[in-house]
């Protein structure tokens, strides 16, 4: 009689994976720790100066303004209801939309024209690029003072240029019908050179063989631009449009120097009205409510631009 040994009948169990060596564990741990340490400064600054102020502003918009020893109390939507009856807010909001309509298409279109022009072969191309970009590097206060001199009645440059045509004595910044458009011209002059840089970089990234192939097929310059160059510039256009929209709603320093929102709030924009409400009238709760409206408008504008224009963008 023969007997079988347990080792002959029991199937062999798979060997367990080897435990990670201490050296490998130590080599893996610093990688994620190193990544989080790199992200930590940006994350802390983002939360401290962007996310927390937004949440705090929304929270303050539901409370009243503390006065002396009287603390803030919860008022619900009372501040938002006051907005609907605020004639100055309605006028400032209308001014901001008119200012956006006057500056965004003009500055983006002018930037594209300048970029196409200086991207070609022309004498003095470096000087032209520098001249177009110079307004961007000027300080805000300096730009405001330069244009304040342009618009000054009797002695301003605009007065001297228009005097031969019989137009003189116009108070450009003191007339409610002209002051907002005067500010729009200044904004276009300053921002077009800044947006030109992005379009110029995008144009230099367009493959020249695409245009050359179209030219061989008999396509004209306008057809090549409309069918080849412009679709490839769409990602840059989305970025420029978003920045132009934000700049329209955050203009405040030029108003402080040139008009202070006058005459009769004809040149006051939303951010300047927030500044006046918060720091001139010390109504912080109402200023928080206005800020929430401004944030909502910018968020809706950015969302609409991304949802509509993103489908027309061609990324390579």
C-alpha positions as CSV (number, residue, x, y, z in Angstrom):
1,X,0.0,0.0,0.0
2,X,1.3,3.3,-1.1
3,X,0.6,6.6,0.5
4,X,0.5,10.0,-1.3
5,X,2.3,12.9,0.2
6,X,0.4,16.2,0.7
7,X,2.8,18.0,-1.6
8,X,1.8,15.8,-4.6
9,X,-2.1,16.4,-4.3
10,X,-2.4,20.0,-3.2
11,X,-2.2,22.6,-6.1
12,X,0.6,25.1,-5.8
13,X,-0.5,28.5,-4.6
14,X,0.7,31.5,-6.6
15,X,3.5,33.3,-5.0
16,X,2.5,36.6,-3.2
17,X,3.8,39.8,-4.8
18,X,6.9,40.9,-3.2
19,X,6.5,43.6,-0.6
20,X,7.7,47.0,-1.8
21,X,11.1,47.6,-0.8
22,X,11.7,50.4,1.6
23,X,13.9,52.1,-0.9
24,X,11.0,52.1,-3.6
25,X,8.5,53.3,-1.0
26,X,10.7,56.2,-0.1
27,X,11.3,57.0,-3.8
28,X,7.6,57.1,-4.5
29,X,6.4,59.2,-1.6
30,X,8.5,62.3,-2.3
31,X,7.0,62.5,-5.9
32,X,3.4,63.2,-4.8
33,X,4.6,65.2,-1.8
34,X,6.9,67.2,-4.1
35,X,4.0,67.9,-6.5
36,X,1.7,69.1,-3.7
37,X,4.4,71.3,-2.3
38,X,4.8,72.9,-5.7
39,X,1.1,73.6,-5.9
40,X,0.7,74.8,-2.3
41,X,1.8,78.4,-2.7
42,X,-0.4,79.0,-5.8
43,X,-3.3,77.2,-4.1
44,X,-3.0,79.3,-0.9
45,X,-2.8,82.6,-2.8
46,X,-5.8,81.5,-5.0
47,X,-7.9,80.6,-2.0
48,X,-6.9,83.6,0.1
49,X,-7.2,86.4,-2.6
50,X,-9.8,85.0,-5.0
51,X,-12.1,82.2,-3.6
52,X,-12.4,83.5,0.0
53,X,-13.2,87.1,-1.0
54,X,-15.8,85.9,-3.4
55,X,-17.5,83.8,-0.8
56,X,-17.2,86.5,1.8
57,X,-18.7,89.1,-0.6
58,X,-21.7,86.9,-1.4
59,X,-22.2,86.4,2.4
60,X,-22.0,90.1,3.1
61,X,-24.5,90.9,0.5
62,X,-27.2,89.3,2.6
63,X,-26.4,91.5,5.6
64,X,-26.8,95.2,6.4
65,X,-23.8,97.6,6.8
66,X,-22.5,97.8,10.4
67,X,-22.7,101.4,11.7
68,X,-20.6,102.2,14.7
69,X,-21.8,100.0,17.6
70,X,-24.7,98.6,15.5
71,X,-23.6,95.3,14.2
72,X,-24.6,93.9,10.8
73,X,-27.9,92.0,10.7
74,X,-29.3,89.5,8.3
75,X,-31.6,91.2,5.7
76,X,-32.0,88.5,3.1
77,X,-32.6,89.8,-0.4
78,X,-33.3,93.3,0.7
79,X,-30.0,94.7,-0.9
80,X,-30.9,93.0,-4.2
81,X,-34.4,94.5,-4.1
82,X,-32.8,97.9,-3.6
83,X,-30.8,97.4,-6.8
84,X,-34.1,97.3,-8.9
85,X,-35.0,100.7,-7.6
86,X,-31.6,102.3,-7.9
87,X,-31.6,104.7,-10.8
88,X,-27.9,105.2,-10.6
89,X,-27.2,101.5,-10.8
90,X,-29.4,101.2,-13.9
91,X,-27.6,104.1,-15.6
92,X,-24.2,102.8,-14.6
93,X,-25.1,99.3,-15.9
94,X,-26.3,100.9,-19.2
95,X,-23.1,102.9,-19.5
96,X,-21.0,99.7,-19.0
97,X,-22.8,97.9,-21.8
98,X,-22.4,100.8,-24.1
99,X,-18.8,101.1,-23.2
100,X,-18.3,97.4,-23.9
101,X,-20.1,97.6,-27.3
102,X,-17.9,100.6,-28.2
103,X,-14.5,99.2,-27.1
104,X,-14.5,95.4,-27.6
105,X,-15.2,95.2,-31.4
106,X,-13.0,98.2,-32.1
107,X,-10.0,97.1,-30.0
108,X,-10.1,93.5,-31.2
109,X,-10.6,94.4,-34.9
110,X,-7.8,97.1,-34.7
111,X,-5.5,94.6,-33.0
112,X,-6.1,92.0,-35.7
113,X,-5.4,94.6,-38.5
114,X,-2.2,95.8,-36.8
115,X,-1.0,92.2,-36.3
116,X,-1.6,91.3,-40.0
117,X,0.1,94.4,-41.1
118,X,3.3,94.1,-39.0
119,X,3.4,90.3,-39.6
120,X,4.2,91.0,-43.3
121,X,7.4,92.3,-44.8
122,X,7.5,96.0,-44.6
123,X,10.3,98.5,-43.9
124,X,10.6,99.5,-40.3
125,X,8.6,96.6,-39.0
126,X,10.3,96.5,-35.6
127,X,9.6,100.2,-35.1
128,X,5.9,99.7,-36.1
129,X,5.5,96.9,-33.6
130,X,7.1,98.9,-30.8
131,X,4.9,101.9,-31.6
132,X,1.8,99.9,-31.5
133,X,2.7,98.2,-28.2
134,X,4.0,101.3,-26.4
135,X,0.6,102.4,-25.0
136,X,0.3,99.1,-23.2
137,X,3.4,99.6,-21.1
138,X,2.4,103.2,-20.1
139,X,1.1,103.6,-16.5
140,X,-2.6,104.0,-16.2
141,X,-2.3,107.4,-14.5
142,X,0.0,108.6,-17.3
143,X,-2.4,107.5,-20.0
144,X,-5.3,109.3,-18.2
145,X,-3.3,112.5,-18.0
146,X,-2.2,112.3,-21.6
147,X,-5.8,112.0,-22.8
148,X,-7.0,114.6,-20.3
149,X,-4.7,117.0,-22.1
150,X,-6.0,115.9,-25.5
151,X,-9.6,116.6,-24.5
152,X,-9.0,119.9,-22.7
153,X,-11.2,122.7,-24.2
154,X,-9.4,125.7,-25.8
155,X,-5.8,124.3,-25.3
156,X,-6.1,120.6,-26.0
157,X,-4.7,118.9,-29.1
158,X,-8.2,117.8,-30.3
159,X,-9.3,121.5,-30.1
160,X,-6.3,122.5,-32.3
161,X,-7.0,119.8,-34.9
162,X,-10.7,120.5,-35.2
163,X,-10.5,124.3,-35.1
164,X,-9.8,124.6,-38.9
165,X,-13.1,122.8,-39.5
166,X,-15.0,125.2,-37.4
167,X,-15.4,122.9,-34.4
168,X,-14.1,124.6,-31.3
169,X,-15.0,125.2,-27.7
170,X,-16.3,121.6,-27.2
171,X,-16.0,120.4,-23.6
172,X,-15.5,116.7,-24.6
173,X,-15.3,115.4,-21.0
174,X,-18.0,117.8,-19.6
175,X,-20.7,116.9,-22.1
176,X,-22.8,113.9,-21.1
177,X,-23.3,113.0,-24.8
178,X,-19.6,112.7,-25.6
179,X,-17.8,111.8,-22.3
180,X,-18.4,108.1,-22.5
181,X,-17.2,107.8,-26.1
182,X,-14.1,109.8,-25.3
183,X,-13.2,107.2,-22.7
184,X,-13.9,104.5,-25.2
185,X,-11.5,105.9,-27.7
186,X,-8.8,106.1,-25.0
187,X,-9.5,102.4,-24.0
188,X,-9.2,101.2,-27.6
189,X,-5.9,103.1,-28.0
190,X,-4.4,101.5,-25.0
191,X,-5.7,97.9,-25.4
192,X,-5.3,97.4,-29.2
193,X,-1.5,97.1,-28.9
194,X,-1.8,94.6,-26.1
195,X,-4.2,92.3,-28.0
196,X,-2.0,92.7,-31.1
197,X,0.8,90.8,-29.4
198,X,-1.4,87.7,-29.1
199,X,-2.6,87.9,-32.7
200,X,0.9,88.4,-33.9
201,X,2.1,85.3,-32.1
202,X,-0.8,83.3,-33.4
203,X,-0.2,84.5,-37.0
204,X,3.4,83.4,-36.8
205,X,2.2,79.9,-35.8
206,X,0.0,79.4,-38.9
207,X,1.8,77.0,-41.3
208,X,2.7,78.9,-44.5
209,X,2.2,75.8,-46.6
210,X,-1.5,76.0,-46.1
211,X,-1.7,79.4,-47.7
212,X,0.8,78.5,-50.4
213,X,-1.3,75.5,-51.4
214,X,-4.5,77.6,-51.5
215,X,-2.7,80.2,-53.7
216,X,-1.6,77.5,-56.1
217,X,-5.3,76.5,-56.4
218,X,-6.1,80.1,-57.3
219,X,-7.5,81.4,-54.0
220,X,-7.2,85.1,-53.3
221,X,-5.8,86.8,-50.2
222,X,-9.3,87.5,-48.7
223,X,-10.4,83.9,-49.3
224,X,-7.1,82.5,-47.7
225,X,-7.6,84.7,-44.7
226,X,-11.3,83.9,-44.3
227,X,-11.0,80.1,-44.8
228,X,-7.5,79.4,-43.4
229,X,-6.1,82.1,-41.2
230,X,-9.2,83.2,-39.4
231,X,-10.3,79.7,-38.3
232,X,-6.8,79.0,-37.0
233,X,-6.9,82.3,-35.0
234,X,-10.2,81.4,-33.3
235,X,-8.6,80.2,-30.0
236,X,-6.7,83.5,-29.8
237,X,-9.8,85.4,-30.5
238,X,-11.7,83.6,-27.7
239,X,-8.9,84.6,-25.3
240,X,-8.7,88.2,-26.5
241,X,-12.5,88.6,-26.3
242,X,-12.6,87.3,-22.8
243,X,-9.9,89.7,-21.7
244,X,-11.5,92.6,-23.5
245,X,-14.8,92.0,-21.7
246,X,-13.1,91.8,-18.3
247,X,-11.2,95.0,-19.0
248,X,-14.4,96.8,-19.9
249,X,-15.9,96.0,-16.5
250,X,-12.8,96.7,-14.4
251,X,-12.0,100.2,-15.6
252,X,-11.8,102.5,-12.6
253,X,-8.4,104.4,-12.5
254,X,-9.0,106.4,-15.7
255,X,-12.4,107.5,-14.4
256,X,-10.9,108.6,-11.1
257,X,-8.3,110.8,-12.9
258,X,-10.4,112.1,-15.8
259,X,-14.1,112.4,-14.9
260,X,-14.9,110.9,-11.5
261,X,-17.9,109.4,-13.1
262,X,-19.4,112.7,-14.2
263,X,-21.0,114.7,-15.5
264,X,-24.2,113.4,-13.8
265,X,-22.9,109.8,-13.8
266,X,-22.7,109.9,-17.6
267,X,-19.3,108.2,-17.5
268,X,-19.6,106.2,-14.4
269,X,-19.1,102.4,-14.8
270,X,-20.0,99.6,-12.6
271,X,-16.7,99.1,-10.8
272,X,-16.3,102.8,-10.2
273,X,-19.8,102.9,-8.7
274,X,-18.8,100.0,-6.4
275,X,-15.7,101.9,-5.4
276,X,-17.7,105.0,-4.6
277,X,-20.3,103.0,-2.6
278,X,-17.7,101.2,-0.6
279,X,-15.1,103.9,0.1
280,X,-16.9,107.2,-0.3
281,X,-20.3,106.3,1.2
282,X,-19.1,103.4,3.3
283,X,-22.1,101.2,2.4
284,X,-20.2,98.0,2.3
285,X,-23.2,95.7,2.2
286,X,-24.6,97.4,-0.9
287,X,-21.1,97.5,-2.5
288,X,-20.9,93.7,-1.9
289,X,-24.3,93.3,-3.6
290,X,-23.0,95.3,-6.6
291,X,-19.9,93.2,-6.7
292,X,-22.0,90.0,-6.8
293,X,-23.8,91.4,-9.8
294,X,-20.5,92.3,-11.5
295,X,-19.2,88.7,-10.8
296,X,-22.4,87.2,-12.2
297,X,-22.2,89.3,-15.4
298,X,-18.6,88.3,-16.0
299,X,-19.3,84.7,-15.3
300,X,-22.2,84.6,-17.7
301,X,-20.2,86.5,-20.4
302,X,-17.3,84.0,-20.1
303,X,-19.7,81.1,-20.2
304,X,-21.5,82.3,-23.2
305,X,-18.3,83.0,-25.1
306,X,-16.9,79.6,-24.3
307,X,-20.1,77.7,-25.2
308,X,-20.7,79.6,-28.5
309,X,-17.2,80.3,-29.7
310,X,-15.5,77.1,-28.5
311,X,-17.4,75.1,-31.1
312,X,-16.0,77.3,-33.8
313,X,-12.4,77.0,-32.6
314,X,-9.8,74.8,-34.4
315,X,-7.1,73.5,-32.1
316,X,-4.1,71.9,-33.6
